[in-house]
Amino acid sequence: MYKRLQELGIPAVMTREDDEYLPKEDRIERVLDLYDNSPGVILVSNHINAGGGDSHCVTNV
């Protein structure tokens, strides 16, 4: 998804690129550090294979 957003000219940032566990508060803090709580930011949280690949996860900030 990251590469596709770049291809479309949509600014995108990866907050992590490995299998690192972060509590929800730390994930939110990383986004806020990058974008300073800007109202024009959409956070997409992908959890590929989370829970064995059959579960869905949505993170609200």
PQR file of N, CA, C, O and H, with PARSE charges and radii, in Angstrom:
ATOM      1  N   MET A   1       0.819  -1.184   0.000 -0.4000 1.5000
ATOM      2  CA  MET A   1       0.000   0.000   0.000 -0.0000 2.0000
ATOM      3  C   MET A   1       0.870   1.258   0.000  0.5500 1.7000
ATOM      4  O   MET A   1       0.558   2.231  -0.687 -0.5500 1.4000
ATOM      5  N   TYR A   2       1.954   1.240   0.765 -0.4000 1.5000
ATOM      6  CA  TYR A   2       2.853   2.401   0.856 -0.0000 2.0000
ATOM      7  C   TYR A   2       3.379   2.785  -0.525  0.5500 1.7000
ATOM      8  O   TYR A   2       3.338   3.956  -0.904 -0.5500 1.4000
ATOM      9  H   TYR A   2       2.208   0.450   1.323  0.4000 1.0000
ATOM     10  N   LYS A   3       3.870   1.805  -1.274 -0.4000 1.5000
ATOM     11  CA  LYS A   3       4.410   2.077  -2.603 -0.0000 2.0000
ATOM     12  C   LYS A   3       3.328   2.610  -3.538  0.5500 1.7000
ATOM     13  O   LYS A   3       3.590   3.502  -4.344 -0.5500 1.4000
ATOM     14  H   LYS A   3       3.903   0.854  -0.966  0.4000 1.0000
ATOM     15  N   ARG A   4       2.128   2.074  -3.437 -0.4000 1.5000
ATOM     16  CA  ARG A   4       1.032   2.528  -4.290 -0.0000 2.0000
ATOM     17  C   ARG A   4       0.663   3.975  -3.987  0.5500 1.7000
ATOM     18  O   ARG A   4       0.407   4.753  -4.905 -0.5500 1.4000
ATOM     19  H   ARG A   4       1.915   1.349  -2.782  0.4000 1.0000
ATOM     20  N   LEU A   5       0.635   4.339  -2.720 -0.4000 1.5000
ATOM     21  CA  LEU A   5       0.345   5.729  -2.365 -0.0000 2.0000
ATOM     22  C   LEU A   5       1.402   6.654  -2.953  0.5500 1.7000
ATOM     23  O   LEU A   5       1.078   7.731  -3.452 -0.5500 1.4000
ATOM     24  H   LEU A   5       0.843   3.706  -1.974  0.4000 1.0000
ATOM     25  N   GLN A   6       2.676   6.234  -2.895 -0.4000 1.5000
ATOM     26  CA  GLN A   6       3.748   7.039  -3.487 -0.0000 2.0000
ATOM     27  C   GLN A   6       3.550   7.177  -4.993  0.5500 1.7000
ATOM     28  O   GLN A   6       3.723   8.263  -5.545 -0.5500 1.4000
ATOM     29  H   GLN A   6       2.939   5.358  -2.489  0.4000 1.0000
ATOM     30  N   GLU A   7       3.189   6.084  -5.657 -0.4000 1.5000
ATOM     31  CA  GLU A   7       2.950   6.118  -7.099 -0.0000 2.0000
ATOM     32  C   GLU A   7       1.850   7.110  -7.455  0.5500 1.7000
ATOM     33  O   GLU A   7       1.909   7.755  -8.502 -0.5500 1.4000
ATOM     34  H   GLU A   7       3.049   5.201  -5.208  0.4000 1.0000
ATOM     35  N   LEU A   8       0.862   7.234  -6.605 -0.4000 1.5000
ATOM     36  CA  LEU A   8      -0.256   8.146  -6.832 -0.0000 2.0000
ATOM     37  C   LEU A   8       0.054   9.581  -6.414  0.5500 1.7000
ATOM     38  O   LEU A   8      -0.773  10.475  -6.590 -0.5500 1.4000
ATOM     39  H   LEU A   8       0.814   6.710  -5.754  0.4000 1.0000
ATOM     40  N   GLY A   9       1.244   9.799  -5.861 -0.4000 1.5000
ATOM     41  CA  GLY A   9       1.637  11.131  -5.430 -0.0000 2.0000
ATOM     42  C   GLY A   9       1.065  11.542  -4.092  0.5500 1.7000
ATOM     43  O   GLY A   9       1.022  12.728  -3.767 -0.5500 1.4000
ATOM     44  H   GLY A   9       1.917   9.073  -5.717  0.4000 1.0000
ATOM     45  N   ILE A  10       0.623  10.563  -3.312 -0.4000 1.5000
ATOM     46  CA  ILE A  10       0.052  10.832  -1.993 -0.0000 2.0000
ATOM     47  C   ILE A  10       1.151  10.676  -0.951  0.5500 1.7000
ATOM     48  O   ILE A  10       1.746   9.603  -0.849 -0.5500 1.4000
ATOM     49  H   ILE A  10       0.658   9.599  -3.576  0.4000 1.0000
ATOM     50  N   PRO A  11       1.438  11.730  -0.168 -0.5600 1.5000
ATOM     51  CA  PRO A  11       2.477  11.614   0.857  0.2800 2.0000
ATOM     52  C   PRO A  11       2.131  10.505   1.849  0.5500 1.7000
ATOM     53  O   PRO A  11       1.011  10.436   2.354 -0.5500 1.4000
ATOM     54  N   ALA A  12       3.097   9.649   2.117 -0.4000 1.5000
ATOM     55  CA  ALA A  12       2.888   8.543   3.051 -0.0000 2.0000
ATOM     56  C   ALA A  12       4.168   8.300   3.834  0.5500 1.7000
ATOM     57  O   ALA A  12       5.268   8.488   3.314 -0.5500 1.4000
ATOM     58  H   ALA A  12       4.007   9.705   1.707  0.4000 1.0000
ATOM     59  N   VAL A  13       4.022   7.884   5.081 -0.4000 1.5000
ATOM     60  CA  VAL A  13       5.159   7.596   5.951 -0.0000 2.0000
ATOM     61  C   VAL A  13       4.922   6.264   6.629  0.5500 1.7000
ATOM     62  O   VAL A  13       3.817   5.982   7.091 -0.5500 1.4000
ATOM     63  H   VAL A  13       3.129   7.731   5.503  0.4000 1.0000
ATOM     64  N   MET A  14       5.955   5.448   6.688 -0.4000 1.5000
ATOM     65  CA  MET A  14       5.894   4.192   7.439 -0.0000 2.0000
ATOM     66  C   MET A  14       6.370   4.491   8.863  0.5500 1.7000
ATOM     67  O   MET A  14       7.442   5.068   9.049 -0.5500 1.4000
ATOM     68  H   MET A  14       6.853   5.677   6.312  0.4000 1.0000
ATOM     69  N   THR A  15       5.592   4.109   9.851 -0.4000 1.5000
ATOM     70  CA  THR A  15       6.014   4.330  11.234 -0.0000 2.0000
ATOM     71  C   THR A  15       6.838   3.168  11.768  0.5500 1.7000
ATOM     72  O   THR A  15       7.522   3.302  12.783 -0.5500 1.4000
ATOM     73  H   THR A  15       4.722   3.641   9.700  0.4000 1.0000
ATOM     74  N   ARG A  16       6.775   2.035  11.093 -0.4000 1.5000
ATOM     75  CA  ARG A  16       7.633   0.897  11.421 -0.0000 2.0000
ATOM     76  C   ARG A  16       7.654  -0.056  10.241  0.5500 1.7000
ATOM     77  O   ARG A  16       6.685  -0.158   9.488 -0.5500 1.4000
ATOM     78  H   ARG A  16       6.219   1.925  10.269  0.4000 1.0000
ATOM     79  N   GLU A  17       8.764  -0.749  10.089 -0.4000 1.5000
ATOM     80  CA  GLU A  17       8.937  -1.642   8.951 -0.0000 2.0000
ATOM     81  C   GLU A  17       9.248  -3.071   9.365  0.5500 1.7000
ATOM     82  O   GLU A  17       9.550  -3.912   8.518 -0.5500 1.4000
ATOM     83  H   GLU A  17       9.552  -0.666  10.700  0.4000 1.0000
ATOM     84  N   ASP A  18       9.177  -3.349  10.649 -0.4000 1.5000
ATOM     85  CA  ASP A  18       9.443  -4.704  11.116 -0.0000 2.0000
ATOM     86  C   ASP A  18       8.338  -5.136  12.076  0.5500 1.7000
ATOM     87  O   ASP A  18       7.407  -4.379  12.351 -0.5500 1.4000
ATOM     88  H   ASP A  18       8.931  -2.666  11.337  0.4000 1.0000
ATOM     89  N   ASP A  19       8.452  -6.329  12.568 -0.4000 1.5000
ATOM     90  CA  ASP A  19       7.433  -6.886  13.453 -0.0000 2.0000
ATOM     91  C   ASP A  19       7.715  -6.454  14.886  0.5500 1.7000
ATOM     92  O   ASP A  19       8.175  -7.245  15.710 -0.5500 1.4000
ATOM     93  H   ASP A  19       9.209  -6.944  12.344  0.4000 1.0000
ATOM     94  N   GLU A  20       7.436  -5.207  15.162 -0.4000 1.5000
ATOM     95  CA  GLU A  20       7.705  -4.608  16.471 -0.0000 2.0000
ATOM     96  C   GLU A  20       6.378  -4.370  17.180  0.5500 1.7000
ATOM     97  O   GLU A  20       5.482  -3.734  16.626 -0.5500 1.4000
ATOM     98  H   GLU A  20       7.062  -4.565  14.492  0.4000 1.0000
ATOM     99  N   TYR A  21       6.251  -4.877  18.397 -0.4000 1.5000
ATOM    100  CA  TYR A  21       5.023  -4.624  19.153 -0.0000 2.0000
ATOM    101  C   TYR A  21       5.084  -3.232  19.762  0.5500 1.7000
ATOM    102  O   TYR A  21       6.061  -2.864  20.415 -0.5500 1.4000
ATOM    103  H   TYR A  21       6.979  -5.394  18.847  0.4000 1.0000
ATOM    104  N   LEU A  22       4.038  -2.477  19.540 -0.4000 1.5000
ATOM    105  CA  LEU A  22       3.916  -1.161  20.166 -0.0000 2.0000
ATOM    106  C   LEU A  22       2.543  -1.052  20.801  0.5500 1.7000
ATOM    107  O   LEU A  22       1.539  -1.349  20.154 -0.5500 1.4000
ATOM    108  H   LEU A  22       3.245  -2.776  19.010  0.4000 1.0000
ATOM    109  N   PRO A  23       2.480  -0.631  22.060 -0.5600 1.5000
ATOM    110  CA  PRO A  23       1.170  -0.361  22.659  0.2800 2.0000
ATOM    111  C   PRO A  23       0.481   0.764  21.879  0.5500 1.7000
ATOM    112  O   PRO A  23       1.147   1.584  21.246 -0.5500 1.4000
ATOM    113  N   LYS A  24      -0.835   0.798  21.929 -0.4000 1.5000
ATOM    114  CA  LYS A  24      -1.614   1.789  21.191 -0.0000 2.0000
ATOM    115  C   LYS A  24      -1.114   3.216  21.451  0.5500 1.7000
ATOM    116  O   LYS A  24      -1.020   4.011  20.516 -0.5500 1.4000
ATOM    117  H   LYS A  24      -1.375   0.132  22.444  0.4000 1.0000
ATOM    118  N   GLU A  25      -0.801   3.540  22.673 -0.4000 1.5000
ATOM    119  CA  GLU A  25      -0.350   4.886  23.019 -0.0000 2.0000
ATOM    120  C   GLU A  25       0.942   5.237  22.288  0.5500 1.7000
ATOM    121  O   GLU A  25       1.108   6.372  21.841 -0.5500 1.4000
ATOM    122  H   GLU A  25      -0.877   2.894  23.432  0.4000 1.0000
ATOM    123  N   ASP A  26       1.865   4.272  22.159 -0.4000 1.5000
ATOM    124  CA  ASP A  26       3.130   4.516  21.466 -0.0000 2.0000
ATOM    125  C   ASP A  26       2.926   4.676  19.966  0.5500 1.7000
ATOM    126  O   ASP A  26       3.606   5.482  19.332 -0.5500 1.4000
ATOM    127  H   ASP A  26       1.731   3.350  22.522  0.4000 1.0000
ATOM    128  N   ARG A  27       1.990   3.911  19.389 -0.4000 1.5000
ATOM    129  CA  ARG A  27       1.680   4.063  17.962 -0.0000 2.0000
ATOM    130  C   ARG A  27       1.133   5.464  17.696  0.5500 1.7000
ATOM    131  O   ARG A  27       1.529   6.119  16.732 -0.5500 1.4000
ATOM    132  H   ARG A  27       1.437   3.256  19.904  0.4000 1.0000
ATOM    133  N   ILE A  28       0.232   5.912  18.547 -0.4000 1.5000
ATOM    134  CA  ILE A  28      -0.352   7.247  18.405 -0.0000 2.0000
ATOM    135  C   ILE A  28       0.729   8.311  18.548  0.5500 1.7000
ATOM    136  O   ILE A  28       0.750   9.278  17.788 -0.5500 1.4000
ATOM    137  H   ILE A  28      -0.090   5.379  19.330  0.4000 1.0000
ATOM    138  N   GLU A  29       1.615   8.143  19.505 -0.4000 1.5000
ATOM    139  CA  GLU A  29       2.692   9.113  19.734 -0.0000 2.0000
ATOM    140  C   GLU A  29       3.600   9.239  18.508  0.5500 1.7000
ATOM    141  O   GLU A  29       4.035  10.341  18.173 -0.5500 1.4000
ATOM    142  H   GLU A  29       1.598   7.357  20.123  0.4000 1.0000
ATOM    143  N   ARG A  30       3.884   8.134  17.847 -0.4000 1.5000
ATOM    144  CA  ARG A  30       4.721   8.192  16.637 -0.0000 2.0000
ATOM    145  C   ARG A  30       4.048   9.016  15.553  0.5500 1.7000
ATOM    146  O   ARG A  30       4.708   9.802  14.874 -0.5500 1.4000
ATOM    147  H   ARG A  30       3.531   7.239  18.120  0.4000 1.0000
ATOM    148  N   VAL A  31       2.757   8.849  15.383 -0.4000 1.5000
ATOM    149  CA  VAL A  31       2.036   9.614  14.365 -0.0000 2.0000
ATOM    150  C   VAL A  31       2.008  11.087  14.738  0.5500 1.7000
ATOM    151  O   VAL A  31       2.245  11.947  13.890 -0.5500 1.4000
ATOM    152  H   VAL A  31       2.221   8.210  15.935  0.4000 1.0000
ATOM    153  N   LEU A  32       1.725  11.383  15.986 -0.4000 1.5000
ATOM    154  CA  LEU A  32       1.689  12.782  16.422 -0.0000 2.0000
ATOM    155  C   LEU A  32       3.052  13.437  16.271  0.5500 1.7000
ATOM    156  O   LEU A  32       3.128  14.613  15.917 -0.5500 1.4000
ATOM    157  H   LEU A  32       1.532  10.685  16.676  0.4000 1.0000
ATOM    158  N   ASP A  33       4.136  12.699  16.532 -0.4000 1.5000
ATOM    159  CA  ASP A  33       5.484  13.242  16.360 -0.0000 2.0000
ATOM    160  C   ASP A  33       5.746  13.593  14.895  0.5500 1.7000
ATOM    161  O   ASP A  33       6.409  14.588  14.605 -0.5500 1.4000
ATOM    162  H   ASP A  33       4.073  11.743  16.819  0.4000 1.0000
ATOM    163  N   LEU A  34       5.230  12.782  13.976 -0.4000 1.5000
ATOM    164  CA  LEU A  34       5.444  13.023  12.549 -0.0000 2.0000
ATOM    165  C   LEU A  34       4.599  14.176  12.018  0.5500 1.7000
ATOM    166  O   LEU A  34       5.071  14.953  11.188 -0.5500 1.4000
ATOM    167  H   LEU A  34       4.691  11.974  14.211  0.4000 1.0000
ATOM    168  N   TYR A  35       3.364  14.298  12.480 -0.4000 1.5000
ATOM    169  CA  TYR A  35       2.420  15.225  11.866 -0.0000 2.0000
ATOM    170  C   TYR A  35       1.878  16.298  12.804  0.5500 1.7000
ATOM    171  O   TYR A  35       1.055  17.112  12.386 -0.5500 1.4000
ATOM    172  H   TYR A  35       2.980  13.667  13.154  0.4000 1.0000
ATOM    173  N   ASP A  36       2.310  16.319  14.042 -0.4000 1.5000
ATOM    174  CA  ASP A  36       1.915  17.366  14.991 -0.0000 2.0000
ATOM    175  C   ASP A  36       0.402  17.536  15.067  0.5500 1.7000
ATOM    176  O   ASP A  36      -0.098  18.658  15.150 -0.5500 1.4000
ATOM    177  H   ASP A  36       2.978  15.657  14.382  0.4000 1.0000
ATOM    178  N   ASN A  37      -0.328  16.416  15.041 -0.4000 1.5000
ATOM    179  CA  ASN A  37      -1.778  16.410  15.191 -0.0000 2.0000
ATOM    180  C   ASN A  37      -2.492  17.250  14.130  0.5500 1.7000
ATOM    181  O   ASN A  37      -3.525  17.859  14.411 -0.5500 1.4000
ATOM    182  H   ASN A  37       0.078  15.505  14.974  0.4000 1.0000
ATOM    183  N   SER A  38      -1.952  17.284  12.929 -0.4000 1.5000
ATOM    184  CA  SER A  38      -2.550  18.045  11.826 -0.0000 2.0000
ATOM    185  C   SER A  38      -3.920  17.477  11.460  0.5500 1.7000
ATOM    186  O   SER A  38      -4.074  16.258  11.386 -0.5500 1.4000
ATOM    187  H   SER A  38      -1.114  16.789  12.700  0.4000 1.0000
ATOM    188  N   PRO A  39      -4.921  18.337  11.228 -0.5600 1.5000
ATOM    189  CA  PRO A  39      -6.259  17.846  10.895  0.2800 2.0000
ATOM    190  C   PRO A  39      -6.338  17.228   9.499  0.5500 1.7000
ATOM    191  O   PRO A  39      -7.326  16.563   9.186 -0.5500 1.4000
ATOM    192  N   GLY A  40      -5.321  17.428   8.650 -0.4000 1.5000
ATOM    193  CA  GLY A  40      -5.349  16.894   7.300 -0.0000 2.0000
ATOM    194  C   GLY A  40      -4.700  15.532   7.162  0.5500 1.7000
ATOM    195  O   GLY A  40      -4.364  15.117   6.053 -0.5500 1.4000
ATOM    196  H   GLY A  40      -4.519  17.968   8.904  0.4000 1.0000
ATOM    197  N   VAL A  41      -4.518  14.828   8.272 -0.4000 1.5000
ATOM    198  CA  VAL A  41      -3.822  13.542   8.259 -0.0000 2.0000
ATOM    199  C   VAL A  41      -4.822  12.408   8.429  0.5500 1.7000
ATOM    200  O   VAL A  41      -5.701  12.455   9.290 -0.5500 1.4000
ATOM    201  H   VAL A  41      -4.791  15.165   9.173  0.4000 1.0000
ATOM    202  N   ILE A  42      -4.671  11.393   7.593 -0.4000 1.5000
ATOM    203  CA  ILE A  42      -5.465  10.172   7.724 -0.0000 2.0000
ATOM    204  C   ILE A  42      -4.507   9.059   8.101  0.5500 1.7000
ATOM    205  O   ILE A  42      -3.511   8.836   7.414 -0.5500 1.4000
ATOM    206  H   ILE A  42      -3.957  11.355   6.894  0.4000 1.0000
ATOM    207  N   LEU A  43      -4.798   8.367   9.177 -0.4000 1.5000
ATOM    208  CA  LEU A  43      -3.969   7.261   9.633 -0.0000 2.0000
ATOM    209  C   LEU A  43      -4.581   5.951   9.157  0.5500 1.7000
ATOM    210  O   LEU A  43      -5.728   5.637   9.474 -0.5500 1.4000
ATOM    211  H   LEU A  43      -5.608   8.549   9.735  0.4000 1.0000
ATOM    212  N   VAL A  44      -3.803   5.193   8.393 -0.4000 1.5000
ATOM    213  CA  VAL A  44      -4.218   3.866   7.955 -0.0000 2.0000
ATOM    214  C   VAL A  44      -3.315   2.878   8.670  0.5500 1.7000
ATOM    215  O   VAL A  44      -2.094   2.911   8.516 -0.5500 1.4000
ATOM    216  H   VAL A  44      -2.871   5.449   8.136  0.4000 1.0000
ATOM    217  N   SER A  45      -3.917   2.011   9.441 -0.4000 1.5000
ATOM    218  CA  SER A  45      -3.159   1.036  10.217 -0.0000 2.0000
ATOM    219  C   SER A  45      -3.410  -0.357   9.656  0.5500 1.7000
ATOM    220  O   SER A  45      -4.467  -0.947   9.879 -0.5500 1.4000
ATOM    221  H   SER A  45      -4.908   1.983   9.566  0.4000 1.0000
ATOM    222  N   ASN A  46      -2.426  -0.876   8.927 -0.4000 1.5000
ATOM    223  CA  ASN A  46      -2.534  -2.214   8.340 -0.0000 2.0000
ATOM    224  C   ASN A  46      -1.974  -3.247   9.299  0.5500 1.7000
ATOM    225  O   ASN A  46      -0.885  -3.075   9.847 -0.5500 1.4000
ATOM    226  H   ASN A  46      -1.567  -0.397   8.746  0.4000 1.0000
ATOM    227  N   HIS A  47      -2.705  -4.296   9.492 -0.4000 1.5000
ATOM    228  CA  HIS A  47      -2.264  -5.408  10.331 -0.0000 2.0000
ATOM    229  C   HIS A  47      -2.348  -6.673   9.492  0.5500 1.7000
ATOM    230  O   HIS A  47      -3.270  -7.475   9.641 -0.5500 1.4000
ATOM    231  H   HIS A  47      -3.590  -4.436   9.046  0.4000 1.0000
ATOM    232  N   ILE A  48      -1.382  -6.834   8.615 -0.4000 1.5000
ATOM    233  CA  ILE A  48      -1.365  -7.982   7.729 -0.0000 2.0000
ATOM    234  C   ILE A  48      -1.007  -9.225   8.531  0.5500 1.7000
ATOM    235  O   ILE A  48       0.016  -9.271   9.213 -0.5500 1.4000
ATOM    236  H   ILE A  48      -0.633  -6.183   8.494  0.4000 1.0000
ATOM    237  N   ASN A  49      -1.869 -10.231   8.436 -0.4000 1.5000
ATOM    238  CA  ASN A  49      -1.724 -11.491   9.162 -0.0000 2.0000
ATOM    239  C   ASN A  49      -1.883 -11.334  10.669  0.5500 1.7000
ATOM    240  O   ASN A  49      -1.469 -12.219  11.418 -0.5500 1.4000
ATOM    241  H   ASN A  49      -2.700 -10.194   7.881  0.4000 1.0000
ATOM    242  N   ALA A  50      -2.462 -10.247  11.130 -0.4000 1.5000
ATOM    243  CA  ALA A  50      -2.727 -10.097  12.560 -0.0000 2.0000
ATOM    244  C   ALA A  50      -3.711 -11.168  12.998  0.5500 1.7000
ATOM    245  O   ALA A  50      -4.749 -11.355  12.365 -0.5500 1.4000
ATOM    246  H   ALA A  50      -2.797  -9.528  10.521  0.4000 1.0000
ATOM    247  N   GLY A  51      -3.400 -11.851  14.048 -0.4000 1.5000
ATOM    248  CA  GLY A  51      -4.301 -12.880  14.561 -0.0000 2.0000
ATOM    249  C   GLY A  51      -4.434 -14.068  13.633  0.5500 1.7000
ATOM    250  O   GLY A  51      -5.484 -14.711  13.604 -0.5500 1.4000
ATOM    251  H   GLY A  51      -2.556 -11.699  14.562  0.4000 1.0000
ATOM    252  N   GLY A  52      -3.389 -14.376  12.867 -0.4000 1.5000
ATOM    253  CA  GLY A  52      -3.426 -15.519  11.978 -0.0000 2.0000
ATOM    254  C   GLY A  52      -3.973 -15.208  10.607  0.5500 1.7000
ATOM    255  O   GLY A  52      -4.171 -16.112   9.796 -0.5500 1.4000
ATOM    256  H   GLY A  52      -2.536 -13.853  12.890  0.4000 1.0000
ATOM    257  N   GLY A  53      -4.225 -13.920  10.333 -0.4000 1.5000
ATOM    258  CA  GLY A  53      -4.665 -13.526   9.004 -0.0000 2.0000
ATOM    259  C   GLY A  53      -6.160 -13.497   8.812  0.5500 1.7000
ATOM    260  O   GLY A  53      -6.622 -13.114   7.736 -0.5500 1.4000
ATOM    261  H   GLY A  53      -4.065 -13.185  10.993  0.4000 1.0000
ATOM    262  N   ASP A  54      -6.944 -13.885   9.808 -0.4000 1.5000
ATOM    263  CA  ASP A  54      -8.387 -13.887   9.620 -0.0000 2.0000
ATOM    264  C   ASP A  54      -9.105 -12.847  10.470  0.5500 1.7000
ATOM    265  O   ASP A  54     -10.335 -12.822  10.511 -0.5500 1.4000
ATOM    266  H   ASP A  54      -6.569 -14.196  10.681  0.4000 1.0000
ATOM    267  N   SER A  55      -8.350 -11.990  11.149 -0.4000 1.5000
ATOM    268  CA  SER A  55      -8.996 -10.977  11.996 -0.0000 2.0000
ATOM    269  C   SER A  55      -8.852  -9.601  11.370  0.5500 1.7000
ATOM    270  O   SER A  55      -8.021  -9.400  10.484 -0.5500 1.4000
ATOM    271  H   SER A  55      -7.350 -12.010  11.116  0.4000 1.0000
ATOM    272  N   HIS A  56      -9.655  -8.660  11.826 -0.4000 1.5000
ATOM    273  CA  HIS A  56      -9.623  -7.299  11.327 -0.0000 2.0000
ATOM    274  C   HIS A  56      -9.270  -6.370  12.483  0.5500 1.7000
ATOM    275  O   HIS A  56      -9.659  -6.615  13.625 -0.5500 1.4000
ATOM    276  H   HIS A  56     -10.331  -8.823  12.545  0.4000 1.0000
ATOM    277  N   CYS A  57      -8.545  -5.322  12.188 -0.4000 1.5000
ATOM    278  CA  CYS A  57      -8.145  -4.375  13.219 -0.0000 2.0000
ATOM    279  C   CYS A  57      -8.295  -2.959  12.685  0.5500 1.7000
ATOM    280  O   CYS A  57      -7.842  -2.660  11.580 -0.5500 1.4000
ATOM    281  H   CYS A  57      -8.229  -5.123  11.260  0.4000 1.0000
ATOM    282  N   VAL A  58      -8.918  -2.101  13.448 -0.4000 1.5000
ATOM    283  CA  VAL A  58      -9.033  -0.693  13.119 -0.0000 2.0000
ATOM    284  C   VAL A  58      -8.532   0.092  14.318  0.5500 1.7000
ATOM    285  O   VAL A  58      -8.965  -0.151  15.444 -0.5500 1.4000
ATOM    286  H   VAL A  58      -9.286  -2.344  14.346  0.4000 1.0000
ATOM    287  N   THR A  59      -7.619   1.035  14.085 -0.4000 1.5000
ATOM    288  CA  THR A  59      -7.083   1.852  15.160 -0.0000 2.0000
ATOM    289  C   THR A  59      -7.661   3.238  15.049  0.5500 1.7000
ATOM    290  O   THR A  59      -7.532   3.878  14.005 -0.5500 1.4000
ATOM    291  H   THR A  59      -7.267   1.232  13.170  0.4000 1.0000
ATOM    292  N   ASN A  60      -8.292   3.716  16.091 -0.4000 1.5000
ATOM    293  CA  ASN A  60      -8.819   5.080  16.129 -0.0000 2.0000
ATOM    294  C   ASN A  60      -7.858   5.951  16.886  0.5500 1.7000
ATOM    295  O   ASN A  60      -7.353   5.571  17.942 -0.5500 1.4000
ATOM    296  H   ASN A  60      -8.397   3.197  16.939  0.4000 1.0000
ATOM    297  N   VAL A  61      -7.604   7.133  16.341 -0.4000 1.5000
ATOM    298  CA  VAL A  61      -6.725   8.091  17.007 -0.0000 2.0000
ATOM    299  C   VAL A  61      -7.559   9.255  17.473  0.5500 1.7000
ATOM    300  O   VAL A  61      -7.031  10.195  18.066 -0.5500 1.4000
ATOM    301  H   VAL A  61      -8.014   7.442  15.483  0.4000 1.0000
TER
END
